[in-house]
Amino acid sequence: MMDRIYRVAKGDERFYAVERDGELRRATLRGLDIGDGYGVGDPVAGGLGAVRVLAPVRPSKMVCVGQNYRDHVVEMKKTIPDEPVLFLKPPNTVLDPGAAIRLPPGVGRVDHEAELALVIGRRAHRIARAHAWDYIFGITGVNDVTARDIQNREVQYTRAKGFDTFAPIGPCILAGAQSEPRAVEGWINHQRRQSSTTAQLIFPIDYLVEYITFVMTLEPGDIIFTGTPSGVGPLHAGDVVTVKVEGVGDLTNPVEDE
């Protein structure tokens, strides 16, 4: 069964909730975190309309894969990579659904990048490709916000990708998702700018898990950004940007100047 798992706030309380059969219910955890397993408890009065939706995880690290859709590689005027291109986004970039992406002063063009992300559910060290999905708790939507002018003039991506608010995540985790292709879209002000499917990934999800966990151990709650399709473009103050991942829902954030 696939559930939508939300992390929410109601007053001063923060908790996980499960959306099942159109009803939002409190999650009962079987361990310290949602990745340890969960049950379904009492209904949340008022449903999603009565809570504030938070980023569904607070990862210790976010491992990102660049240049993983052929059409995006072409629009960036790069060559198809022989191996996955990896970089990290720091935890300070995590942003809740509905919170504002802040454009830093003086950095030039800042772009949206709609992506499907993997949420790790078990400690993963050198996992064989055939077992990759055993370590994936679910999928979510992410926006790999990028200071494009900085990225284009620097070799490393850390500064371009690492500003506060540059990693909206959510709105939920689709738990139990498997390897079937998922549609990924990016929308600006109700106009679709990006549209593809994970069937178009250069390096597929199971391969990415094997490749990344050979390098570093992933902990429960860590995230893998799987790459963005073509259609990336600049954000401006006053814009509203939405990432749509099939089965997950809409991750929407306004944009404002810092």
C-alpha positions as a LaTeX table, in Angstrom:
\begin{tabular}{lrrr}
\hline
Residue & $x$ (\AA) & $y$ (\AA) & $z$ (\AA) \\
\hline
Met1 & 0.00 & 0.00 & 0.00 \\
Met2 & 1.23 & 3.50 & $-0.84$ \\
Asp3 & 0.52 & 6.20 & 1.74 \\
Arg4 & 1.18 & 9.91 & 1.63 \\
Ile5 & 3.18 & 10.83 & 4.73 \\
Tyr6 & 3.11 & 14.44 & 5.89 \\
Arg7 & 5.11 & 16.18 & 8.57 \\
Val8 & 2.89 & 18.89 & 9.99 \\
Ala9 & 2.57 & 21.51 & 12.71 \\
Lys10 & $-0.56$ & 22.28 & 14.69 \\
Gly11 & $-0.03$ & 25.00 & 17.25 \\
Asp12 & 3.26 & 24.18 & 19.00 \\
Glu13 & 3.06 & 20.48 & 18.14 \\
Arg14 & 4.87 & 18.82 & 15.25 \\
Phe15 & 4.01 & 15.31 & 14.16 \\
Tyr16 & 3.73 & 12.92 & 11.22 \\
Ala17 & 0.37 & 12.25 & 9.65 \\
Val18 & $-0.80$ & 9.68 & 7.10 \\
Glu19 & $-3.24$ & 10.49 & 4.31 \\
Arg20 & $-5.16$ & 7.33 & 3.48 \\
Asp21 & $-8.50$ & 6.96 & 1.70 \\
Gly22 & $-8.92$ & 10.73 & 1.67 \\
Glu23 & $-8.53$ & 11.09 & 5.45 \\
Leu24 & $-5.60$ & 12.52 & 7.41 \\
Arg25 & $-4.68$ & 10.50 & 10.50 \\
Arg26 & $-1.86$ & 10.74 & 13.01 \\
Ala27 & 1.05 & 8.39 & 12.39 \\
Thr28 & 2.12 & 6.18 & 15.27 \\
Leu29 & 5.87 & 5.64 & 15.04 \\
Arg30 & 7.44 & 2.25 & 15.71 \\
Gly31 & 10.87 & 3.73 & 16.33 \\
Leu32 & 12.60 & 7.08 & 16.55 \\
Asp33 & 11.61 & 8.19 & 13.06 \\
Ile34 & 9.10 & 7.55 & 10.32 \\
Gly35 & 11.59 & 5.34 & 8.45 \\
Asp36 & 11.47 & 2.83 & 11.32 \\
Gly37 & 7.88 & 2.03 & 10.43 \\
Tyr38 & 4.55 & 3.54 & 11.34 \\
Gly39 & 0.93 & 2.78 & 12.09 \\
Val40 & $-2.20$ & 4.83 & 11.62 \\
Gly41 & $-3.84$ & 6.47 & 14.62 \\
Asp42 & $-6.61$ & 8.96 & 15.28 \\
Pro43 & $-7.99$ & 11.33 & 12.63 \\
Val44 & $-6.57$ & 14.87 & 12.53 \\
Ala45 & $-9.49$ & 17.21 & 13.12 \\
Gly46 & $-9.91$ & 19.51 & 10.13 \\
Gly47 & $-7.48$ & 17.51 & 7.97 \\
Leu48 & $-4.76$ & 19.28 & 5.98 \\
Gly49 & $-6.68$ & 22.54 & 6.18 \\
Ala50 & $-6.14$ & 22.65 & 9.94 \\
Val51 & $-2.36$ & 22.11 & 9.96 \\
Arg52 & 0.76 & 23.70 & 8.52 \\
Val53 & 2.60 & 21.36 & 6.17 \\
Leu54 & 6.35 & 21.15 & 6.83 \\
Ala55 & 9.19 & 19.70 & 4.81 \\
Pro56 & 8.59 & 15.96 & 5.26 \\
Val57 & 12.16 & 15.22 & 6.38 \\
Arg58 & 15.14 & 17.08 & 7.84 \\
Pro59 & 17.98 & 15.26 & 6.06 \\
Ser60 & 21.55 & 15.11 & 7.32 \\
Lys61 & 22.60 & 15.40 & 3.68 \\
Met62 & 21.09 & 15.86 & 0.27 \\
Val63 & 22.97 & 14.17 & $-2.54$ \\
Cys64 & 22.12 & 15.67 & $-5.91$ \\
Val65 & 22.63 & 14.28 & $-9.40$ \\
Gly66 & 23.34 & 16.83 & $-12.11$ \\
Gln67 & 22.85 & 16.43 & $-15.86$ \\
Asn68 & 20.66 & 13.34 & $-15.58$ \\
Tyr69 & 18.08 & 14.15 & $-18.30$ \\
Arg70 & 19.38 & 14.28 & $-21.86$ \\
Asp71 & 17.21 & 17.25 & $-22.81$ \\
His72 & 18.54 & 19.27 & $-19.85$ \\
Val73 & 22.14 & 18.41 & $-20.75$ \\
Val74 & 21.47 & 19.79 & $-24.25$ \\
Glu75 & 19.88 & 23.02 & $-22.99$ \\
Met76 & 22.88 & 23.57 & $-20.67$ \\
Lys77 & 25.22 & 23.00 & $-23.67$ \\
Lys78 & 27.08 & 20.21 & $-21.89$ \\
Thr79 & 28.06 & 16.68 & $-22.94$ \\
Ile80 & 26.32 & 13.51 & $-21.75$ \\
Pro81 & 28.27 & 12.37 & $-18.67$ \\
Asp82 & 29.86 & 8.91 & $-18.49$ \\
Glu83 & 29.16 & 8.70 & $-14.75$ \\
Pro84 & 26.67 & 10.48 & $-12.47$ \\
Val85 & 27.65 & 14.05 & $-11.61$ \\
Leu86 & 27.24 & 14.40 & $-7.84$ \\
Phe87 & 27.07 & 17.44 & $-5.58$ \\
Leu88 & 25.62 & 18.19 & $-2.13$ \\
Lys89 & 23.12 & 20.72 & $-0.86$ \\
Pro90 & 23.57 & 21.67 & 2.80 \\
Pro91 & 20.70 & 21.25 & 5.30 \\
Asn92 & 20.27 & 25.03 & 5.67 \\
Thr93 & 18.68 & 25.07 & 2.20 \\
Val94 & 15.63 & 23.00 & 3.27 \\
Leu95 & 12.37 & 24.92 & 2.89 \\
Asp96 & 8.81 & 24.04 & 3.87 \\
Pro97 & 6.00 & 23.95 & 1.31 \\
Gly98 & 4.40 & 27.39 & 1.10 \\
Ala99 & 7.41 & 29.22 & 2.53 \\
Ala100 & 9.16 & 31.83 & 0.41 \\
Ile101 & 12.23 & 31.17 & $-1.73$ \\
Arg102 & 14.40 & 34.21 & $-1.05$ \\
Leu103 & 16.51 & 35.63 & $-3.87$ \\
Pro104 & 19.88 & 36.75 & $-2.47$ \\
Pro105 & 20.99 & 40.25 & $-3.47$ \\
Gly106 & 23.55 & 40.64 & $-6.22$ \\
Val107 & 23.77 & 37.01 & $-7.37$ \\
Gly108 & 22.14 & 37.45 & $-10.78$ \\
Arg109 & 19.89 & 34.82 & $-12.32$ \\
Val110 & 18.31 & 32.24 & $-9.99$ \\
Asp111 & 16.58 & 29.23 & $-11.61$ \\
His112 & 13.94 & 26.68 & $-10.65$ \\
Glu113 & 14.69 & 22.96 & $-11.16$ \\
Ala114 & 11.80 & 20.53 & $-10.62$ \\
Glu115 & 12.89 & 17.06 & $-9.50$ \\
Leu116 & 11.77 & 13.77 & $-8.02$ \\
Ala117 & 13.76 & 12.88 & $-4.91$ \\
Leu118 & 14.29 & 9.62 & $-3.05$ \\
Val119 & 13.90 & 9.45 & 0.73 \\
Ile120 & 16.18 & 6.86 & 2.31 \\
Gly121 & 14.52 & 4.65 & 4.93 \\
Arg122 & 17.38 & 2.43 & 6.11 \\
Arg123 & 21.09 & 2.96 & 6.69 \\
Ala124 & 22.57 & 2.29 & 3.27 \\
His125 & 26.23 & 1.40 & 2.67 \\
Arg126 & 27.39 & $-0.07$ & $-0.65$ \\
Ile127 & 23.99 & $-1.34$ & $-1.68$ \\
Ala128 & 23.79 & $-3.53$ & $-4.77$ \\
Arg129 & 21.58 & $-2.17$ & $-7.52$ \\
Ala130 & 19.24 & $-5.16$ & $-7.27$ \\
His131 & 18.40 & $-4.23$ & $-3.66$ \\
Ala132 & 18.18 & $-0.45$ & $-4.06$ \\
Trp133 & 14.41 & $-0.16$ & $-3.58$ \\
Asp134 & 14.64 & $-2.05$ & $-0.28$ \\
Tyr135 & 16.39 & 1.04 & 1.13 \\
Ile136 & 14.08 & 3.69 & $-0.34$ \\
Phe137 & 11.30 & 4.68 & 2.06 \\
Gly138 & 9.50 & 6.72 & $-0.58$ \\
Ile139 & 9.65 & 9.59 & $-3.04$ \\
Thr140 & 8.98 & 13.29 & $-2.75$ \\
Gly141 & 9.16 & 16.49 & $-4.77$ \\
Val142 & 12.05 & 18.95 & $-4.58$ \\
Asn143 & 13.09 & 22.20 & $-6.20$ \\
Asp144 & 16.86 & 22.39 & $-6.70$ \\
Val145 & 16.97 & 26.20 & $-6.76$ \\
Thr146 & 20.20 & 27.34 & $-8.39$ \\
Ala147 & 22.08 & 30.63 & $-8.67$ \\
Arg148 & 22.81 & 30.06 & $-12.36$ \\
Asp149 & 25.28 & 32.89 & $-12.98$ \\
Ile150 & 27.40 & 31.68 & $-10.07$ \\
Gln151 & 27.19 & 28.07 & $-11.26$ \\
Asn152 & 28.29 & 29.03 & $-14.77$ \\
Arg153 & 31.43 & 30.79 & $-13.60$ \\
Glu154 & 32.56 & 28.36 & $-10.90$ \\
Val155 & 33.76 & 24.75 & $-11.15$ \\
Gln156 & 32.13 & 23.61 & $-7.90$ \\
Tyr157 & 28.35 & 23.87 & $-7.39$ \\
Thr158 & 28.39 & 24.41 & $-3.62$ \\
Arg159 & 27.88 & 28.18 & $-3.58$ \\
Ala160 & 25.35 & 28.22 & $-6.42$ \\
Lys161 & 23.22 & 25.53 & $-4.78$ \\
Gly162 & 23.77 & 26.31 & $-1.11$ \\
Phe163 & 21.88 & 29.52 & $-0.29$ \\
Asp164 & 19.24 & 29.45 & 2.44 \\
Thr165 & 15.77 & 28.44 & 1.10 \\
Phe166 & 17.23 & 26.81 & $-2.06$ \\
Ala167 & 15.75 & 23.34 & $-1.38$ \\
Pro168 & 11.96 & 23.28 & $-1.03$ \\
Ile169 & 10.85 & 19.71 & $-0.23$ \\
Gly170 & 7.41 & 18.10 & $-0.19$ \\
Pro171 & 4.58 & 18.36 & 0.22 \\
Cys172 & 4.73 & 14.76 & 1.45 \\
Ile173 & 6.47 & 11.43 & 1.01 \\
Leu174 & 4.76 & 8.83 & $-1.14$ \\
Ala175 & 5.71 & 5.81 & 0.94 \\
Gly176 & 5.99 & 2.43 & $-0.72$ \\
Ala177 & 6.58 & 3.79 & $-4.22$ \\
Gln178 & 8.41 & 1.42 & $-6.51$ \\
Ser179 & 10.36 & 1.61 & $-9.74$ \\
Glu180 & 7.60 & 2.57 & $-12.18$ \\
Pro181 & 8.23 & 5.84 & $-14.07$ \\
Arg182 & 6.83 & 9.02 & $-12.54$ \\
Ala183 & 5.95 & 12.28 & $-14.25$ \\
Val184 & 7.90 & 15.38 & $-13.13$ \\
Glu185 & 6.74 & 18.92 & $-13.93$ \\
Gly186 & 7.77 & 22.47 & $-13.08$ \\
Trp187 & 5.23 & 25.32 & $-13.19$ \\
Ile188 & 5.70 & 29.09 & $-12.89$ \\
Asn189 & 2.64 & 31.25 & $-12.26$ \\
His190 & 0.33 & 28.45 & $-13.45$ \\
Gln191 & 2.27 & 27.93 & $-16.68$ \\
Arg192 & 4.04 & 24.61 & $-17.22$ \\
Arg193 & 7.74 & 25.06 & $-17.97$ \\
Gln194 & 9.14 & 21.56 & $-17.35$ \\
Ser195 & 7.59 & 18.20 & $-18.20$ \\
Ser196 & 9.20 & 14.77 & $-18.35$ \\
Thr197 & 9.24 & 11.39 & $-16.67$ \\
Thr198 & 11.84 & 9.43 & $-14.73$ \\
Ala199 & 11.84 & 6.93 & $-17.60$ \\
Gln200 & 14.07 & 9.53 & $-19.31$ \\
Leu201 & 16.80 & 9.48 & $-16.63$ \\
Ile202 & 20.26 & 8.85 & $-18.04$ \\
Phe203 & 21.23 & 7.00 & $-14.85$ \\
Pro204 & 18.18 & 5.22 & $-13.38$ \\
Ile205 & 17.23 & 5.26 & $-9.72$ \\
Asp206 & 18.55 & 1.83 & $-8.75$ \\
Tyr207 & 21.91 & 2.60 & $-10.35$ \\
Leu208 & 22.12 & 5.93 & $-8.50$ \\
Val209 & 21.59 & 4.23 & $-5.13$ \\
Glu210 & 24.38 & 1.74 & $-5.86$ \\
Tyr211 & 26.73 & 4.44 & $-7.15$ \\
Ile212 & 26.16 & 6.92 & $-4.32$ \\
Thr213 & 26.26 & 4.41 & $-1.45$ \\
Phe214 & 29.59 & 3.10 & $-2.71$ \\
Val215 & 30.94 & 6.58 & $-1.95$ \\
Met216 & 29.05 & 7.53 & 1.22 \\
Thr217 & 26.74 & 5.91 & 3.72 \\
Leu218 & 23.21 & 7.28 & 3.56 \\
Glu219 & 21.21 & 7.58 & 6.78 \\
Pro220 & 17.43 & 7.37 & 7.22 \\
Gly221 & 15.89 & 10.65 & 6.09 \\
Asp222 & 18.70 & 11.50 & 3.68 \\
Ile223 & 17.59 & 12.51 & 0.21 \\
Ile224 & 18.80 & 11.85 & $-3.33$ \\
Phe225 & 17.81 & 14.47 & $-5.92$ \\
Thr226 & 17.57 & 12.53 & $-9.20$ \\
Gly227 & 18.01 & 15.40 & $-11.69$ \\
Thr228 & 15.88 & 17.93 & $-13.55$ \\
Pro229 & 14.44 & 17.85 & $-17.08$ \\
Ser230 & 14.72 & 20.66 & $-19.61$ \\
Gly231 & 12.81 & 23.90 & $-19.23$ \\
Val232 & 14.65 & 25.42 & $-16.29$ \\
Gly233 & 14.37 & 29.17 & $-16.12$ \\
Pro234 & 14.73 & 32.26 & $-13.96$ \\
Leu235 & 12.71 & 33.12 & $-10.89$ \\
His236 & 11.62 & 36.65 & $-10.04$ \\
Ala237 & 10.15 & 38.23 & $-6.94$ \\
Gly238 & 6.39 & 37.78 & $-7.06$ \\
Asp239 & 6.53 & 34.45 & $-8.91$ \\
Val240 & 4.86 & 31.31 & $-7.60$ \\
Val241 & 6.72 & 28.09 & $-8.47$ \\
Thr242 & 5.22 & 24.60 & $-8.26$ \\
Val243 & 6.88 & 21.20 & $-8.58$ \\
Lys244 & 4.53 & 18.37 & $-9.46$ \\
Val245 & 5.66 & 14.77 & $-8.98$ \\
Glu246 & 3.14 & 12.11 & $-9.96$ \\
Gly247 & 1.59 & 10.56 & $-6.87$ \\
Val248 & 3.16 & 13.06 & $-4.48$ \\
Gly249 & 1.21 & 16.22 & $-5.23$ \\
Asp250 & 2.09 & 19.88 & $-5.60$ \\
Leu251 & 5.06 & 21.55 & $-3.90$ \\
Thr252 & 4.32 & 25.28 & $-4.18$ \\
Asn253 & 6.46 & 28.19 & $-2.98$ \\
Pro254 & 6.28 & 31.93 & $-3.56$ \\
Val255 & 9.40 & 33.85 & $-4.52$ \\
Glu256 & 10.57 & 37.09 & $-2.90$ \\
Asp257 & 13.67 & 39.25 & $-2.71$ \\
Glu258 & 15.71 & 38.74 & 0.41 \\
\hline
\end{tabular}
